[in-house]
Amino acid sequence: MQSVLHPNGEGAGRIAEISWVMFIGAGIIFLLVMILLTLVLYGTPRAKRRLGRRSLVVAAGLAFPVAVLSALLAYNLKAASSLIGADEPPAVRIAVIGEMWWWRVQYLDADGQLLFETANDIRIPYGLPVEFVLRSDNVIHSFWVPRLAGKLDMIPGHVNRLRVQASEAGLFRGQCAEYCGAQHAKMMFDVQALSPAGFQRWMTAQRQPAREPASASLYPGRRLFMQACAQCHTIRGTRAAGTLGPDLTHIGSRRSVAAGVLPNNIGTLAGWIADSQHIKPGNQMPSFKHLSGQDLRALAQYLESLE
């Protein structure tokens, strides 16, 4: 569920609070206007004369709107100022780069050096501040996880920073919120909030290189990958070191394929490899229709084993 009215983070909670105050304020004003309009149209002659007095017109038409809107504006500015990130360093720093049409996710150390890279799958610890370092190398994208924080644009040549703190464990859907091309609607990602201990275990596992195939049946798939896919994709621990596409070192542990378009399993992996241009036209991965069904299954089984 992507709902700003069901917040699970400090930033999203403040945005929801601002929204409710504005909705309630606008509702009360609307109700008062409707009452006055009803009295003007259907009230007694005496009520109509009273409503037509100049002092009431000035009070209701000028003084009241200025006072109420000024109060709402002051509240909004004060509440919105609290959304600005604090000065203390975050517990986790994650760089997110908007691609066409997927998300490159890089986990950084305290000095900003790369620890490891993943794609379309973000894990954070709940209860701790996390800083997202947002940028784009192509067009304007917008990073938005409605239940955790507000949206923030990713502008080529510029770096924006977004502070997020999840209040509890959970899985939260994110979305590009700025039209960026034909497959904008299919540019999704997941943010999973884990316990701090669970997050550290996940970090430790993600920093490891890919394991050697546990079964001889996986070797044909690995051989095919090195022949057809290593030019664009990385699998740490192998000679595959391409950077054009997502890092696939631990793709088997991800929930989805193609930036949230398909669930991650052998069948969807094989389907995506065979005809990615049919599933997501215009993306940078070519379709491998020339591969046989046996080859596709072997390649998908190898990728699924990379947990």
N, C-alpha and C positions, 0 to 999 in steps of 0.2 A: 504494500500500500504506500503510495507516494502522496502523503497528506501533510500539509503545513499545520493542520489543526490537531495532529496527533504527534506532538514533539517527543523526542527521546534524547535531546541534547540541549545544552544551555542556550546556544544561539537560536535554535529553532523554538525553544520555549519562550524566549523574549519576543521573537517575531510573532508567535501565536498570541501572546499577551497584547501586543500592540494592535494586532488585527481585531481582537475581540473588543478592545476599548473603542476603536474606531467604528466598528460595526454597531456597537451599543449606542455610542454617541450619535451616529447618523440615524439610527432607528428612533431614538427619542426625539430628535429634531424633526424627523419626518412625521412622527405621530402628532407633535404639537402643531405643525403646519396643517395637517389634515383636519385637526379639531377646529382650528381657526377658519379653514376653508368651509367646513360644514356649517359653522355658525354664520358665516357671511352669506351662504347660499340658502340655508333653511332656518336660520335663527329668527327670533322675534324682531320687530322693528327697533325696539329699544336696544337689543344686543348689537344690531347692525350699526346703530348710531354710535354706540360706545367704541366699537371696533374701528370706526372711521375717524376717530379723533387723531389729530396730528401727533400728539405726544405718544400715543400707542404705536402709531406707524413708525415714528422715529426709534422708539425703544425696541420694537419687535423686528423692524426691518434693517436697523443699523447697529444699535448698541448690542443687542443680543447676539447676532452673528459674529460681530467683532470679538466680543468677550469669549464666546464658546469656541470659535475657531482658533483664537489665540491660545486658549488654554490647551486645546488638543494639540496644537503645533508645538507648544512648549513641552508637553508630555512626550510627544513623539521624538523630538530632538534629544531630550534627556535619555529616553529609553534606548534610542538607536545608538547613542554614544557608547553605551555599555557593550555593544557588539564589537567594538574595536578590540583587537587582540591585546592581551596583557604584555607587560615588559619581560616577565620571567621566561626563561627558555622553555620550549615545549619538551615533553617527554619523548615524543616521536616526531620526526620530520620526514615528510613524504613528498617527493616531486611527482606531479602528474602533468603529462604532456598530451595535449589533444592531437590525435592523428586523424586520418581519413579512412575509416570512421571507427576508431577504437581509442582506448586509453592506455598510454604507456605509463606504468607506475614504477617509480624508483624509490627505494628506501635508502635514506641517507644517515650517516653517522653525525655526531655532534659538530664535526668540522665541515659538513656538507659533502663528504666523499661517499661515493656509491657503495652500498653494501650488496644489494642484489636488485634485480629487476623482474617485474611480473607484468601482467596485462589484464585490465578489466576486472580485477579482483583485488579489493583493498581490505586489509585486516588492521584493526586498531584496538588498543586496550581501552575498556570503558573506565570512566572515573579519572582519566589523565588527559591533559591537554595535548592535542595533536595539531601540528601545523602542516597545511598543504601548500606547497610551492607550485603555483599554477602558471603554465605558459603554453603557447602554441607555436608550431613551426610552419603552419600553413595558412589557415583562415581563423576568424574569431569563433571560438567555442565558448561555452558557459558551463561551469562545473556546479552541479546542484544536487544535493541530497536533502530533500524537503524535510525529513524528520530529524535531521541533525543540525542544519544551518541554512542560511540564505544562499542565494546563487551569487557567483562571482565570475566575471568574464575572463577568458584566457585570450590575450591579445598578442599577435605576433610582434616580437621585438620588445615585449614588456613582461615583467614578472609580477604577479599578484600573489598575495598570501592570505590564506583563510585559516582561522583558528577554530577548531572543532573539539568538543568534549562530550562524548556519549555518556548518558546517565545510567545505562544498564546494558546488559548483553542483548544482542539481537542482530537481525539481518535487515539491512536498509537498502532500498533500491535508489540508485542515482541515475541521472539523465543529463544529456547535453540540453541546455535550455536556450541556445542561440542557433538559429537555422544556419547550418554549415554546409549544406549540399544535399544531394539526392537521398542519401541514407542517414540523414540527421535523426529521424525517428528510431533508427536501429543502432543508436550509439548509446548503449546503456552500460551500467556497471553495478557491482554489489559492494557494499561496505558492511563488513561483519565485525561487530564489537565483541571482543573476547575478554575474559578475565586477564589481568596483567600477567599472571603466571602462564596462562594458556597462550597469550600473545608471545611471550618470550620463547616458549617451546616451538611455536610456529615459525618465529624468526630464525631460530637455530636450524630448523629443518630446511627452510627456504635458502639459507646461505650455503647449504651443502650442494656439491655438484650432483648431476644425475647419476643414479645407481646403474651399475652394469645390469644388462638383462638377466633376470633370474631364471629364465627358461630359454632353451635353444629355439623354441618356436618364435621368440621375439627378434632373433637375429635378422631374418629376412626383412622385417619392417624397418629395423635400424639401417640396414644397407640401403633400402629404398629412400629413406629420409636423407641420408648423406649424399645420395645421387641427385635427388630432385628438390630438396627443401633447404639444405644447409647454406645455400647462397643468400637466403633472406632471413633465416631464423637461427637463433642461438640455442644450443643445449650445452650448458656448462659441464665440463668434464669430457666433452667430445670435441672433434674438430669443427663442428658446426658453430660458426661465429658470425652469421649474418645479422645485420642490424635494421634492415628495412621493415621487417615484420616483428611480431611479438616474440619475446623470449619464451621458449617452450620448455625450459628446464624442468618445471614441475607442473606441467599442464594437466596432468591426471588428477591433481588435487583441486582444480578450479571447478566452479559450479556450472559454468556456461561456456559456449563457443561463440565466436563472432560477435563479441561485445553484447552478450545477453540475448542474442537472437535464438539460440538453440541450447537445450540442456546438454551437458557434457557426458557423452557415452560413446561406445564404439560406433554405433550406427550413425549418430550425428556427426562424429568426426569424419567418418568415411564419406558421408554425404557432402559435407563442407569441402573436403579436399577434391571430390569429384566434380562439383559444380558450384563453386562459391559465387560465381558471377550470376547464377540464376537466383541464389538465395539472397545475395546482397549486391545487386548490379553496380558496377563502377568502383568497387573496392580494388585495392592494389594487388590482391592475390589472384593469379590466373586459375582457371578451372583445369583440372587434370583428368579430362574425360578419356584420355588414351590409356589410363591404368585399368587393368582388369579388376574384376570383383575380388579376386584372391589377393591381388596386390593392395587394394584399398583396405581390405580387412587386416592384412598384415601390418600396414602402416598405422592404422587406427589402433590396433592392439598394442603396438610399441608405444605410441603416444599416451594411451590410457595408463600404461605401466609407469609413467614418469610422475610419481607422486612425491 
